[in-house]
Amino acid sequence: MLKKLVQCTAMLMATMSMALAQVDVNKADMAALDSVKGVGPATSKRILDERTKGGNFKDWPDFEKRVKGINDKSAVKLSEGGLQVNGQSKSNAPAKPVVKAELKKDTVKMPVK
């Protein structure tokens, strides 16, 4: 029982750290950018090329204007996936679900002896 509890706790902590990972476009390398849902190698290359050419991105509108293929709708999805510009998520991106609710839901199902 204790072994299962420790394993569940370890898996939950690993899942939480992945869910909370945020990637800033001004600091990330190609691997970090590729880890964001919706960003593939081609998009990562466009982001890095534009950052090298024009310097850091000031804000989301600057990012959308300078990176080909990124519009308001795709920017919202990227923000939901963990992408940030200067530490900020896209303002009209919906908030991520709270991980604590999932934890509470899972722990209630465990049998108590």
C-alpha positions in Angstrom: 0.0 0.0 0.0 2.7 2.4 1.0 4.7 1.5 -2.2 1.7 2.3 -4.4 1.1 5.6 -2.6 4.8 6.6 -3.1 4.6 5.7 -6.8 1.4 7.6 -7.3 2.9 10.7 -5.6 6.0 10.5 -7.7 3.9 10.2 -11.0 1.7 13.1 -9.9 4.7 15.3 -9.1 6.3 14.6 -12.5 3.0 15.3 -14.2 2.6 18.6 -12.3 6.1 19.8 -13.3 5.4 19.1 -16.9 2.0 20.8 -16.8 3.4 23.9 -15.2 6.5 24.3 -17.5 6.5 27.6 -19.2 8.8 28.5 -22.1 9.8 32.1 -22.8 10.5 32.8 -26.5 13.2 35.3 -25.6 15.2 32.7 -23.6 14.4 29.3 -25.1 16.6 27.3 -27.4 15.2 25.0 -30.1 14.6 22.0 -27.9 12.7 24.1 -25.3 10.5 25.7 -28.1 9.9 22.2 -29.6 8.6 21.0 -26.2 5.6 23.5 -26.4 2.5 21.9 -27.9 1.9 23.3 -31.3 5.5 24.3 -31.9 7.4 22.1 -34.3 11.0 22.3 -35.8 9.9 24.7 -38.6 8.2 27.2 -36.2 11.1 26.9 -33.7 13.5 27.9 -36.5 11.4 30.8 -37.6 11.2 32.1 -34.0 15.0 31.7 -33.4 15.8 33.3 -36.8 13.6 36.3 -36.1 14.9 36.7 -32.6 18.5 36.7 -33.9 17.6 39.1 -36.7 15.4 41.6 -34.8 16.3 41.1 -31.1 14.0 40.0 -28.3 10.3 40.1 -28.7 8.7 43.0 -26.7 5.2 41.5 -26.3 2.7 39.2 -27.9 1.7 41.6 -30.7 5.4 42.1 -31.6 5.8 38.3 -31.6 2.7 37.8 -33.8 3.8 40.5 -36.2 7.4 39.3 -36.7 7.0 35.5 -36.8 5.4 34.3 -40.0 2.5 31.9 -39.5 1.7 33.1 -36.0 -1.7 34.9 -35.7 -3.9 35.8 -32.8 -5.7 32.4 -32.8 -2.5 30.3 -33.0 -0.8 32.6 -30.4 -3.6 31.8 -27.9 -3.1 28.0 -28.5 0.7 28.4 -28.0 0.1 30.3 -24.9 -2.2 27.6 -23.6 0.6 25.2 -24.4 3.0 27.1 -22.1 4.7 29.6 -24.4 5.3 33.1 -23.0 6.7 36.4 -24.2 8.8 38.2 -21.6 7.3 36.0 -18.9 3.7 36.8 -19.9 1.0 34.5 -21.3 -1.3 35.8 -24.0 -3.9 37.9 -22.3 -7.0 36.4 -23.9 -5.8 32.8 -23.5 -8.0 30.8 -21.2 -6.5 29.7 -17.9 -5.2 26.2 -17.6 -7.2 23.8 -15.4 -6.0 23.6 -11.8 -3.9 20.5 -11.2 -5.0 20.4 -7.5 -8.6 19.5 -8.6 -7.2 16.5 -10.5 -5.1 15.5 -7.4 -8.1 15.7 -5.1 -10.3 13.7 -7.6 -7.6 10.9 -7.8 -7.0 10.7 -4.1 -10.7 10.3 -3.3 -10.9 7.1 -5.4 -8.1 5.4 -3.3 -9.5 2.8 -0.9 -8.9 3.4 2.8 -8.1 0.5 5.0 
